[in-house]
Each structure stands twice: as C-alpha cells, then as structure tokens.
Amino acid sequence: MAEKQKPQLFDTGTFESLEIEGDIERSTDTTETGVGNLRDPEGSGAKPKLAGTTVSGDGKQVFFGDNAKEEMDKRLGLSKEAKTKTKRPKKQKKGRETGESLGKYGAVVSENGEKKKKEQTVKVEKIKFGEGDGLFPENKYFKAMGRKYARLKIITMILAAVIGLGMFVGLSKPSVNGANGLTLEGFKYLLKDLDFSNFSSSEIDKMVYTGGVGATFGIYRGDLVVVNGGVTTLCKATGAISFSSENDYYSPRLLVSDKYFLVYDVGKTSYGFSVYNSFTDLISRTLDYPILTAAISDSGAFAIVSADENYRSVVYVYDGALNEVMQVKKEKYVLSVDLSDDGKTLLVASVIDSDGDSVTEISVIDVEKCVEKQNIEVAASVPMQVRHMSGGKIAVVYTDRITIYDSDGVKLSDIQPSSTTLAYGHVGNDFIVTVCNKEVIGDDKLISFYDGLGRPAFTVEESGEYMEAKSLGDHLYLLFRDHAVRINAKTGDVKSQKVKTGAIAIVIDSQGGAFACYSDNAQALRFD
C-alpha cells in the first residue's frame, strides 16, 4: 500500500498538457487543456500523472495527495456548515476524466460519475444578496420607495394623456358664440412662442443651401433664413433644413427679430406677407395694394406699409400676439417706418410734393393709445430711413444728411457727410455711420462714425465696391466686393478679411459670428 502523501503545492508552469488520474474536484474555469499547466517541482521536464488532485479557486495552484481536498477547503475558507447546507443538483451527464472546464463555478466529479454544483456557489450567492462583506448590499427602504415612484410615474403619464385628450376634445368643439373650435390654423398660434434655438452659426465654416441670385438672408435663433421667389427656408448650421414653406413672392424682403421673422413681397406682384417662427408660418396675409416697406420689433410687433383706394399710404400695425391693432392712413407717401423694441411706439416718415418742393413729415405714434404724440415737418428734404435710438432719440436719414431729434421732436444735431454723395447711412442704438464716396469717380470710401448726439468720432478709409452693412452692439460689419470689414464704433479697431467675389449679403448672429452669403452657400468670416 502506497504511503499517504502530505498535501503539497505546485505552482502553474509551462506544461502543454497534463494527464489526470482519479477523481477531480474544481472550483473555477481554467484552461481548455484541463486543470491548468503545472511546473515540474523537480525540474525534470516530465509530465507527471497525479492522483487525488485538487485545483484551487484561482486556477493557479494544485494540491495533490490524500488530504488535498481538506487542504483546498482551508485555503478557500469553506466551513463544514456551509457545505452541509448545499443542495445537490440534478444528475447530469458524466464528466470526462481529463479535467476539462465544467462550468462557471466548477464541478465535482463524484465516484459514480455524477456532476454536482460546487460549494463555492454558496459563497457567491451570499455576496450577491449583500450578506457579510457583500459588494452590492440591498436596502429594503429604497427598494420600497423605488416601487412607489415607479407607480407614481405611470399614474402621472396616464393623467397627462387624459388631460391632453380632454383639452383637444374641448377646444375642438364650437364655442357658445358659434366660433370654430381648435383647427390647424389655431394650433399654429398655440406654438407661436416656442423657441427652437440651437448653437451659434459662427461655430462652422460653411453652410450649403438653395438660394439664388435674388435671395435674401438673415439669422434667426441660430439658424440661417434663406428666402427666394418660391420658398422660405430655415437651415441649421449643419446644412440640414429644419423648416421650409412655399411662397409666391417675386421680390421678397426679410426682417428678423428676437421673436419672429417677417417675409414680404415688394412691387406689383403678390401683395403678400408672412410671419414665421422656427416651427411654422404663423400668419399669411394678402393685401389689396402693393407693399412698400415694413418693420418689426423684438417684441414681435410689426408694421406693413401699403395703400388703399382712398389714401396714398396705409400702415397696418400688429402686436406681438399677431393681432391687428391699428391703421395709420396718410395722404403722403410713407417711405420708412420703425417700431421701438417693446412695440409701443411707431415712427412714420412720409413725404409729399408741395408746390414743387418736397416736404417731409415724421410722425411719432403711441400704439397702445392709437394717438399721434409728435409731428415733425421738414421742408426741402426726402427721408430715406427713420430709426429709434437709445434714450428715446430719433434719427432720420435724408438724402443729404442725418438728423437727430430728442423724444419730444426737438432737433439735436445735423450730420453733414464729408462728401456731396451719401452712399449709405446707418443708425445704431448709440452711434451713427455715414459711408460716402471719397471722389466723384472711384471706389474709395470714407466711413465716418458719430456718437449718439451726432458728434464726430473717427473716420476709416476703405477701397472697393460697397455692398451692404449690418451692426450688432458696438460693431459695424461692412461687405465690399472682395473683402469684409468689422469696425468697433467705440475704439475704432478695424478688422478685415478677404472674401470671394460674388457675395450677395452679410449676416450676423447673436454671438457676433458673421457670414458672407452667396447664391448657394455661406462662408464664415473670422475676424479674430
């Protein structure tokens, strides 16, 4: 009879295979070749045949000898009580005696060849349910609260659905006075103040769209508005179209505010206008006479200048809720209108011929009270533009000068351009700009800045064919045929950038990002 061997420990080594005799007891997966690779402790390089062998939990240690099983139990810390409570699994097919992998937690091949779950399963289950040093302890209080909140979530969803259905059914019914219920047109009004703002347009280098030579452009809540004769499109900075609406305008114009944007047709074509937000066209109207000009405020209030059979000009005024609140009728020709930011004050600049001389009339109208507060008459002049300035001041751009009035209509100053030809006049909140030809012949320009009271600040010289100008805050952006310029109205700092020939317009987003717009794409302008 062979002498009993004392338990010994073999570390894993580099044997390619191992032949096993006797019963095998394992606790975890090892390699596909069996119990693992063993290093020959004697260094002989032989492939020993081991009897009564046991593999440890990590698959890196092997015990052999008559007491190998007891030695492994001590190392794994399995108590006898835990073993006695382990239920025997159902009988399975006989395992092979080669000791190959038999499951996640290992298996024991008994003397009669049946496999059963190993004792380590007991310890794993204890950890799973949070006993002792469990990794995922379970709190009964929070588990109960979680069930309550889950039920509350379902109840809230059901109530929201019921309320929404009730509102739709209720609003769809005609009212007592016979008015129609909720319609598609009415649903647009419910959505008119939704803000679908996204990121600043200045974050990309190029936008691609379908525009055309006669297109007009603007930035509305981070998206580019492209309007041509046939379609009004709202493009995201990525180039994707977020909104599109057909129009029958031949010569469209675009005005953008913080709340809406307004598109109208000038000339003897459609006589129509539309107001949009990021989601839909809110209203569309067709007038009986051509539209001459328009204005829109950040409050959403807007004014449309047209005419009727009895008057040369009629100004239709709408509030921020898109309701028509008043009409201003003039025997004179209205050339320009403007609304204050809150939409409460309307400026109307009109002109009429009197015995061969032009007479200008500037009307200051209280929209809420529908009354004229001031009326300014100026002889021998034609107004091109009227604008509100900070502090209630009023600026009027005439063909030969710019005049500043206070809120009571008293003239504060006249700005006379340095040249006899005023190519362009721009009115900001706190500054005024004139763009004049330096010489009678040539493209050299003098760009002169004035403060809010009309006092000269500085002058910048630029060469090139002037195209368009826009302002934002203290900065003025000018587009020329081959370059664009940004000028700080306070410091006089000038930044310039080359542009490709063919640009139609320049647009500015709310963050100061600028684009030069072409017929089919817009190029970002990087001044910094």
Salt bridges, closest charged atoms under 4 A:
ASP11 OD2 - ARG39 NH2 3.26
GLU19 OE1 - LYS49 NZ 3.57
GLU25 OE2 - LYS69 NZ 3.79
GLU25 OE2 - LYS118 NZ 2.74
GLU71 OE2 - ARG75 NE 3.56
ASP73 OD2 - LYS69 NZ 3.75
ASP73 OD2 - LYS83 NZ 2.11
GLU100 OE2 - ARG96 NH2 1.49
GLU114 OE2 - LYS91 NZ 2.76
GLU119 OE1 - LYS118 NZ 3.86
GLU138 OE2 - LYS143 NZ 3.84
GLU185 OE1 - LYS188 NZ 3.89
ASP193 OD2 - LYS192 NZ 3.87
ASP193 OD1 - LYS259 NZ 3.47
ASP195 OD1 - ARG221 NE 3.65
ASP205 OD1 - ARG526 NH2 2.79
ASP281 OD1 - LYS188 NZ 3.42
GLU331 OE1 - ARG312 NH1 3.56
GLU361 OE1 - LYS330 NZ 2.49
GLU361 OE2 - LYS332 NZ 3.45
GLU372 OE2 - LYS330 NZ 3.85
ASP400 OD1 - ARG401 NH1 3.07
ASP414 OD1 - ARG401 NE 3.87
ASP414 OD2 - LYS411 NZ 3.26
ASP451 OD2 - ARG455 NE 2.64
GLU461 OE1 - LYS438 NZ 3.00
GLU462 OE1 - HIS483 NE2 2.99
GLU465 OE2 - ARG481 NH2 3.19
GLU468 OE2 - LYS470 NZ 3.67
ASP474 OD2 - LYS490 NZ 3.63
ASP482 OD1 - HIS483 ND1 2.84
ASP528 OD1 - ARG486 NH2 2.81
